[in-house]
Amino acid sequence: MKKLASIFLISLIALGSVFAQEKIVAVALQSDTALWNEKEPGMMEWAKKDLEPGTVLEVYAGSRWDSQGRKLPDLITSSWTTAKNAGQTLDFIKASYQGNDYYVIASRVALYQRPAVVTKNAATYLTPNLADVRKTALSYGTIVAIGKQIPVHGINLYEMTYYDENLYRLRVGYIKSAKVSEAKDDITAMKLIKQAKGLKDEKRKAAMLDSINQLSITQAVQEILDSLNAEPESPADSYKGSTVMLDKGDSARVISSDDGSNINVRNAPVTGTVVNQLTDGTNVTATMRTEEVFSIDDSENYWYYIDDGNGTVGWVFGSYCPLRAEW
């Protein structure tokens, strides 16, 4: 009888251990999502390992539940050690990556979703309602996490999470399914495209773009690749006036609006087509400006050709892209 009781107790312990090890699929979304070790209770230390956006890891389920009845990880509020931010506290969650346990900052990963990439500049929605458009649009190449698909008036939307690099937190909403791809080769290709666009060495850039031809990519990504392989067009081609190249001291700028709204980026000054929008506070680099001063809403300024480093380039009125304060 005692033997049976012991076996039963061992079984219960084993069963409890299985439940304790339950894990949740999560997607890292911040650029270079840091992994941490618990140096001591209440103190996290960077594990000298970062994850690319779109990396899948497993998070340990805890005792919390969300509104849909799904388990959530326990939050561990802890200080963290870096030279710049010593003493600050953040909420961490325990995760497993490549067979090892680490901690990640809770607001850097999306739970119960899968990685995808934006293949066409896309509007985002606060709710599954096409009229509820968010101010923020996502440019192609942005890594996101997607969940359930929802049909709305003949158009499919995905539940979607992305990381706002300006606000340092996750933002949730919806995006048209036609504007994203969860195919692994598409995600890989878009990462390579982003890296290639940042290269000044044209031979390395061409070789990196050529390597994408070995992948099985969708038509949407192929169109982006084709446009990059085409004869490059000068940013001034769409503007017939004179331009002035900027030196370093005039190039570091920030998107700024009076009311926090997004600012249009155009393919030409004044009357150009809007090619994208940038959020208030986005850091950009300006490479040239118009020689002529223009007037908009009682404000006189030049138009600047800017690059946000994430695929958005074009012209912005100078009053909406002043020099960065720290410059």
VEXVO-421513 format. One record per residue (C-alpha): residue number from 0; residue in one letter; x, y, z. Coordinates in nm, 3 decimals. Example, Ala and Ser with C-alpha at 12.3 -4.5 7.8 and 13.67 -1.06 7.14 Angstrom:
<rs>
<r 0 A <1.230 -0.450 0.780>> <r 1 S <1.367 -0.106 0.714>> 
</rs>
This chain:
<rs>
<r 0 M <0.000 0.000 0.000>> <r 1 K <0.283 0.236 0.090>> <r 2 K <0.454 0.144 -0.238>> <r 3 L <0.140 0.234 -0.434>> <r 4 A <0.110 0.562 -0.247>> <r 5 S <0.474 0.643 -0.327>> <r 6 I <0.421 0.566 -0.695>> <r 7 F <0.108 0.784 -0.698>> <r 8 L <0.296 1.069 -0.528>> <r 9 I <0.585 1.044 -0.776>> <r 10 S <0.335 1.047 -1.062>> <r 11 L <0.171 1.359 -0.926>> <r 12 I <0.509 1.530 -0.893>> <r 13 A <0.602 1.430 -1.248>> <r 14 L <0.268 1.551 -1.377>> <r 15 G <0.312 1.880 -1.195>> <r 16 S <0.657 1.913 -1.348>> <r 17 V <0.510 1.868 -1.697>> <r 18 F <0.254 2.141 -1.636>> <r 19 A <0.524 2.366 -1.488>> <r 20 Q <0.721 2.334 -1.811>> <r 21 E <0.433 2.444 -2.035>> <r 22 K <0.557 2.696 -2.289>> <r 23 I <0.407 2.961 -2.514>> <r 24 V <0.532 3.039 -2.864>> <r 25 A <0.656 3.398 -2.886>> <r 26 V <0.805 3.623 -3.155>> <r 27 A <1.088 3.868 -3.085>> <r 28 L <1.002 4.202 -3.248>> <r 29 Q <1.247 4.464 -3.128>> <r 30 S <1.554 4.521 -3.340>> <r 31 D <1.819 4.320 -3.149>> <r 32 T <1.592 4.181 -2.876>> <r 33 A <1.830 4.125 -2.584>> <r 34 L <1.848 3.803 -2.384>> <r 35 W <1.924 3.832 -2.012>> <r 36 N <2.042 3.615 -1.723>> <r 37 E <1.932 3.659 -1.364>> <r 38 K <2.259 3.761 -1.201>> <r 39 E <2.092 3.757 -0.858>> <r 40 P <1.732 3.793 -0.736>> <r 41 G <1.604 4.127 -0.856>> <r 42 M <1.898 4.193 -1.090>> <r 43 M <1.921 4.103 -1.458>> <r 44 E <2.243 4.101 -1.659>> <r 45 W <2.269 4.111 -2.039>> <r 46 A <2.361 3.764 -2.167>> <r 47 K <2.557 3.918 -2.458>> <r 48 K <2.314 3.762 -2.700>> <r 49 D <2.056 3.945 -2.912>> <r 50 L <1.780 3.813 -3.137>> <r 51 E <1.681 3.939 -3.480>> <r 52 P <1.321 4.057 -3.525>> <r 53 G <1.107 3.761 -3.622>> <r 54 T <1.302 3.508 -3.413>> <r 55 V <1.074 3.249 -3.253>> <r 56 L <1.135 3.149 -2.892>> <r 57 E <0.934 2.978 -2.618>> <r 58 V <0.814 3.159 -2.309>> <r 59 Y <0.728 2.975 -1.989>> <r 60 A <0.358 2.994 -1.902>> <r 61 G <0.274 3.123 -1.557>> <r 62 S <-0.028 3.173 -1.336>> <r 63 R <-0.181 3.467 -1.529>> <r 64 W <-0.451 3.444 -1.794>> <r 65 D <-0.557 3.676 -2.075>> <r 66 S <-0.912 3.775 -2.175>> <r 67 Q <-0.928 3.478 -2.414>> <r 68 G <-0.851 3.227 -2.141>> <r 69 R <-0.492 3.168 -2.252>> <r 70 K <-0.206 3.131 -2.008>> <r 71 L <0.038 3.418 -1.975>> <r 72 P <0.393 3.420 -1.838>> <r 73 D <0.465 3.551 -1.492>> <r 74 L <0.621 3.896 -1.483>> <r 75 I <0.946 3.946 -1.297>> <r 76 T <1.014 4.311 -1.216>> <r 77 S <1.386 4.352 -1.197>> <r 78 S <1.671 4.599 -1.222>> <r 79 W <1.907 4.556 -1.512>> <r 80 T <2.275 4.623 -1.546>> <r 81 T <2.417 4.832 -1.827>> <r 82 A <2.649 5.128 -1.796>> <r 83 K <2.381 5.366 -1.918>> <r 84 N <2.069 5.242 -1.739>> <r 85 A <2.183 5.093 -1.410>> <r 86 G <1.913 5.096 -1.144>> <r 87 Q <1.611 5.114 -1.374>> <r 88 T <1.347 4.841 -1.351>> <r 89 L <1.162 4.653 -1.624>> <r 90 D <0.924 4.357 -1.645>> <r 91 F <1.095 4.038 -1.765>> <r 92 I <0.957 3.696 -1.859>> <r 93 K <1.139 3.363 -1.861>> <r 94 A <1.204 3.211 -2.204>> <r 95 S <1.380 2.920 -2.369>> <r 96 Y <1.600 2.974 -2.675>> <r 97 Q <1.809 2.704 -2.845>> <r 98 G <1.779 2.479 -2.542>> <r 99 N <1.888 2.738 -2.287>> <r 100 D <1.684 2.945 -2.042>> <r 101 Y <1.704 3.323 -2.049>> <r 102 Y <1.488 3.623 -1.967>> <r 103 V <1.348 3.876 -2.214>> <r 104 I <1.184 4.212 -2.157>> <r 105 A <0.809 4.144 -2.169>> <r 106 S <0.731 4.438 -2.396>> <r 107 R <0.968 4.313 -2.667>> <r 108 V <0.791 3.990 -2.772>> <r 109 A <0.446 3.895 -2.903>> <r 110 L <0.274 3.588 -2.760>> <r 111 Y <0.054 3.333 -2.940>> <r 112 Q <0.144 3.475 -3.282>> <r 113 R <0.382 3.389 -3.566>> <r 114 P <0.641 3.595 -3.756>> <r 115 A <0.561 3.774 -4.082>> <r 116 V <0.696 4.060 -4.292>> <r 117 V <0.519 4.357 -4.448>> <r 118 T <0.562 4.324 -4.826>> <r 119 K <0.383 4.645 -4.926>> <r 120 N <0.349 4.974 -4.739>> <r 121 A <0.041 4.912 -4.529>> <r 122 A <-0.213 5.097 -4.321>> <r 123 T <-0.287 4.953 -3.978>> <r 124 Y <-0.620 4.943 -3.796>> <r 125 L <-0.705 4.974 -3.428>> <r 126 T <-0.997 4.732 -3.459>> <r 127 P <-1.125 4.495 -3.731>> <r 128 N <-1.301 4.792 -3.890>> <r 129 L <-1.163 4.942 -4.211>> <r 130 A <-1.278 5.287 -4.100>> <r 131 D <-1.072 5.266 -3.780>> <r 132 V <-0.741 5.349 -3.947>> <r 133 R <-0.447 5.409 -3.720>> <r 134 K <-0.219 5.708 -3.770>> <r 135 T <0.079 5.476 -3.808>> <r 136 A <0.144 5.307 -4.141>> <r 137 L <0.407 5.032 -4.168>> <r 138 S <0.666 5.040 -4.445>> <r 139 Y <0.757 4.730 -4.639>> <r 140 G <1.023 4.520 -4.470>> <r 141 T <0.881 4.572 -4.120>> <r 142 I <0.883 4.248 -3.920>> <r 143 V <0.552 4.187 -3.743>> <r 144 A <0.374 3.904 -3.563>> <r 145 I <0.036 3.789 -3.688>> <r 146 G <-0.243 3.584 -3.536>> <r 147 K <-0.600 3.500 -3.631>> <r 148 Q <-0.737 3.602 -3.971>> <r 149 I <-1.066 3.793 -3.970>> <r 150 P <-1.281 3.858 -4.282>> <r 151 V <-1.418 4.214 -4.302>> <r 152 H <-1.640 4.309 -4.598>> <r 153 G <-1.463 4.068 -4.831>> <r 154 I <-1.113 4.170 -4.711>> <r 155 N <-0.908 3.955 -4.476>> <r 156 L <-0.733 4.120 -4.182>> <r 157 Y <-0.475 3.965 -3.952>> <r 158 E <-0.448 4.031 -3.581>> <r 159 M <-0.108 4.196 -3.572>> <r 160 T <0.161 4.311 -3.330>> <r 161 Y <0.463 4.524 -3.412>> <r 162 Y <0.731 4.694 -3.208>> <r 163 D <0.732 5.072 -3.196>> <r 164 E <1.103 5.164 -3.190>> <r 165 N <1.019 5.523 -3.094>> <r 166 L <0.800 5.438 -2.795>> <r 167 Y <0.992 5.122 -2.695>> <r 168 R <0.683 4.904 -2.668>> <r 169 L <0.458 4.666 -2.855>> <r 170 R <0.158 4.799 -3.045>> <r 171 V <-0.133 4.578 -3.145>> <r 172 G <-0.392 4.613 -3.416>> <r 173 Y <-0.489 4.472 -3.753>> <r 174 I <-0.339 4.468 -4.102>> <r 175 K <-0.462 4.351 -4.442>> <r 176 S <-0.344 3.996 -4.505>> <r 177 A <-0.256 4.085 -4.865>> <r 178 K <0.012 4.324 -4.734>> <r 179 V <0.209 4.066 -4.533>> <r 180 S <0.376 3.730 -4.584>> <r 181 E <0.466 3.465 -4.329>> <r 182 A <0.671 3.262 -4.577>> <r 183 K <1.020 3.203 -4.434>> <r 184 D <1.193 3.285 -4.763>> <r 185 D <1.004 3.616 -4.788>> <r 186 I <1.111 3.710 -4.435>> <r 187 T <1.472 3.616 -4.512>> <r 188 A <1.463 3.806 -4.842>> <r 189 M <1.327 4.123 -4.683>> <r 190 K <1.598 4.114 -4.415>> <r 191 L <1.863 4.081 -4.688>> <r 192 I <1.706 4.367 -4.884>> <r 193 K <1.717 4.591 -4.579>> <r 194 Q <2.084 4.503 -4.517>> <r 195 A <2.169 4.558 -4.883>> <r 196 K <2.009 4.902 -4.888>> <r 197 G <2.241 5.007 -4.609>> <r 198 L <2.558 4.909 -4.797>> <r 199 K <2.769 5.170 -4.971>> <r 200 D <2.980 4.907 -5.149>> <r 201 E <2.785 4.851 -5.472>> <r 202 K <2.952 4.515 -5.543>> <r 203 R <2.858 4.376 -5.201>> <r 204 K <2.511 4.519 -5.239>> <r 205 A <2.464 4.354 -5.581>> <r 206 A <2.595 4.021 -5.450>> <r 207 M <2.358 4.029 -5.153>> <r 208 L <2.058 4.109 -5.372>> <r 209 D <2.164 3.836 -5.618>> <r 210 S <2.166 3.579 -5.334>> <r 211 I <1.792 3.638 -5.292>> <r 212 N <1.741 3.471 -5.630>> <r 213 Q <1.818 3.141 -5.460>> <r 214 L <1.510 3.180 -5.242>> <r 215 S <1.153 3.096 -5.329>> <r 216 I <0.991 3.437 -5.285>> <r 217 T <0.640 3.563 -5.361>> <r 218 Q <0.554 3.808 -5.637>> <r 219 A <0.526 4.100 -5.393>> <r 220 V <0.884 4.054 -5.273>> <r 221 Q <1.003 3.991 -5.630>> <r 222 E <0.865 4.332 -5.731>> <r 223 I <1.063 4.500 -5.454>> <r 224 L <1.376 4.314 -5.560>> <r 225 D <1.324 4.409 -5.924>> <r 226 S <1.286 4.776 -5.834>> <r 227 L <1.616 4.769 -5.642>> <r 228 N <1.795 4.594 -5.927>> <r 229 A <1.668 4.850 -6.178>> <r 230 E <1.875 5.150 -6.282>> <r 231 P <1.886 5.374 -5.973>> <r 232 E <1.699 5.702 -6.004>> <r 233 S <1.834 6.018 -5.854>> <r 234 P <1.606 6.156 -5.581>> <r 235 A <1.617 6.488 -5.762>> <r 236 D <1.485 6.343 -6.089>> <r 237 S <1.125 6.403 -5.986>> <r 238 Y <1.202 6.763 -5.892>> <r 239 K <1.301 7.006 -6.169>> <r 240 G <1.429 7.284 -5.943>> <r 241 S <1.781 7.319 -5.806>> <r 242 T <1.896 7.118 -5.505>> <r 243 V <2.169 7.165 -5.245>> <r 244 M <2.364 6.870 -5.100>> <r 245 L <2.381 6.879 -4.721>> <r 246 D <2.684 6.840 -4.501>> <r 247 K <2.685 6.629 -4.186>> <r 248 G <2.591 6.915 -3.958>> <r 249 D <2.261 6.969 -4.138>> <r 250 S <2.161 6.606 -4.198>> <r 251 A <2.051 6.465 -3.860>> <r 252 R <1.683 6.551 -3.834>> <r 253 V <1.365 6.436 -3.664>> <r 254 I <1.005 6.418 -3.785>> <r 255 S <0.802 6.667 -3.582>> <r 256 S <0.435 6.767 -3.585>> <r 257 D <0.246 7.004 -3.359>> <r 258 D <-0.025 6.754 -3.269>> <r 259 G <0.165 6.424 -3.281>> <r 260 S <0.013 6.322 -3.614>> <r 261 N <0.201 6.146 -3.893>> <r 262 I <0.388 6.346 -4.155>> <r 263 N <0.359 6.273 -4.528>> <r 264 V <0.667 6.174 -4.726>> <r 265 R <0.638 6.265 -5.096>> <r 266 N <0.823 6.159 -5.410>> <r 267 A <0.872 6.528 -5.500>> <r 268 P <0.848 6.861 -5.313>> <r 269 V <0.516 7.048 -5.281>> <r 270 T <0.285 6.851 -5.512>> <r 271 G <0.454 6.509 -5.516>> <r 272 T <0.264 6.187 -5.450>> <r 273 V <0.257 6.068 -5.089>> <r 274 V <0.467 5.750 -5.077>> <r 275 N <0.451 5.691 -4.703>> <r 276 Q <0.403 5.853 -4.364>> <r 277 L <0.642 5.882 -4.071>> <r 278 T <0.542 5.909 -3.707>> <r 279 D <0.619 6.210 -3.491>> <r 280 G <0.962 6.163 -3.332>> <r 281 T <1.113 5.942 -3.604>> <r 282 N <1.484 6.011 -3.657>> <r 283 V <1.578 6.064 -4.022>> <r 284 T <1.884 6.159 -4.226>> <r 285 A <1.854 6.437 -4.485>> <r 286 T <2.092 6.427 -4.783>> <r 287 M <1.971 6.726 -4.984>> <r 288 R <1.726 7.015 -4.985>> <r 289 T <1.565 7.241 -5.237>> <r 290 E <1.749 7.561 -5.317>> <r 291 E <1.418 7.745 -5.322>> <r 292 V <1.223 7.832 -5.008>> <r 293 F <0.854 7.739 -5.007>> <r 294 S <0.561 7.856 -4.796>> <r 295 I <0.309 7.622 -4.630>> <r 296 D <0.054 7.734 -4.370>> <r 297 D <0.236 8.063 -4.303>> <r 298 S <0.563 7.874 -4.255>> <r 299 E <0.856 7.923 -4.490>> <r 300 N <1.118 7.654 -4.531>> <r 301 Y <1.304 7.427 -4.771>> <r 302 W <1.194 7.076 -4.868>> <r 303 Y <1.436 6.805 -4.752>> <r 304 Y <1.507 6.463 -4.905>> <r 305 I <1.516 6.223 -4.610>> <r 306 D <1.579 5.855 -4.533>> <r 307 D <1.446 5.689 -4.218>> <r 308 G <1.680 5.388 -4.251>> <r 309 N <1.387 5.148 -4.276>> <r 310 G <1.297 5.180 -4.641>> <r 311 T <1.116 5.514 -4.644>> <r 312 V <1.279 5.785 -4.855>> <r 313 G <1.134 6.102 -5.004>> <r 314 W <1.068 6.472 -4.952>> <r 315 V <0.943 6.633 -4.631>> <r 316 F <0.877 7.004 -4.570>> <r 317 G <1.149 7.149 -4.348>> <r 318 S <0.914 7.269 -4.072>> <r 319 Y <0.824 6.902 -4.016>> <r 320 C <1.184 6.776 -4.002>> <r 321 P <1.393 7.015 -3.788>> <r 322 L <1.744 6.938 -3.676>> <r 323 R <1.765 6.689 -3.391>> <r 324 A <1.823 6.860 -3.058>> <r 325 E <2.123 6.646 -2.967>> <r 326 W <2.305 6.728 -3.289>> 
</rs>
